[in-house]
């Protein structure tokens, strides 16, 4: 649990409810936990209501009985669940998980990265399955409050608080040893750009998710963490350059893996034909033909002015192993604003015109006029025998 230095700091944490959308900070919720979120404000991409850029109907095909749609991206709004500009509905048959474990829909929050599969029913996408996927959960190993960076299990993490003083002060209450769960996507160099940062109870489980490198019979590397393999570790095949999920424990300050699960760069089942993926462009991105995290993307060109490590939403169809024919590639730009809590700790909504809904303030009450003291009137002296008036 994050311990603040004084009562004022604790009060600040309870008062702030916001979400980094593409830059979220949230660390601790009402007592006994505290929470700070930053909510998105639109630039020319996702933000606000989370429905821009809007995916046109032609980009995701209606259900033809052949296959569904795979989605990998950041939650940017609710009503339905908004991911990559897609409005995703759910029903009683929708399976929801967090890092491989069953969970409730109520656990979904703005800024979380999710992996899902859905099917078109009429003009609506209905989720079959949705999994919240943290990039890393573990103790903070180092933190730079001035730069807004931290390291967890060897993973370099950067936040974007956009100069917001309240968020910055909240971030400063974090310290080494605090357990946190980080949601976000990785840039080409492996740095996680946090879209949500939550305090996490120390239940003994730590995880890391990313691209596997230097895969040998004795170890694998994820970001800055080298994971030793042992006979006690449950392992599904892991390929160099493929996605990997590692779950384990900290023993005497060392990460010990219990489970290692490898998956293809395109982490969807064989029934998925259409995809919508959010990712950062690599340093070498240019022109037609692009490879992001092991996925080859054909068809569409990058938007004009695309720079290395720009955030993109890629929509298209699978045309082979880890290969997409893109129909659209949209650049996403976001800005961060902060809103005060409105009683509950759900993410605060933002109007479609991108102006935060003003807080409803009660008019100031006039100061009450102090009551006059009841002063006892002195008895008037009367001549003896005179009548009372």
Buried (B, 14 or more C-beta within 10 A) or exposed (E): EBEBEEEEBBEBBBEBBBBBBBBBBBBBBEEEBBBBBBBBBBBEBBBBBBBBBEBEEEBBBEBEEEBBBBBBBBBBBBEBBBBBBBBBBBEEEBBBBBBEEEBEEEEBBBBBBBBBBBBBEEEEBBBBBBBBBBBBBBBBBEBEBEEBBBBBBBBBBBBBBBEBEBBBBBBBBBEEEBBBBBBBBBBBEBBBBBBBBBBBEBEEBBBBBBBBBEBEEEEBBBBEBBBEBEEEBEBEEBBBBBBBBBBBEBEEEEBBBBBBBBBBBBBBEEEBBBBBBBBBBBEEBEEEEBBBBBBBBBBBEBEEEBEBBBBBBBBBBBEEEBBBBBBBBBBBEBBBBBBEBEEEBBBBBBEEEBEBEEEEEEEEEEEEEEEEEEEEEEEEEEEEEEEEE
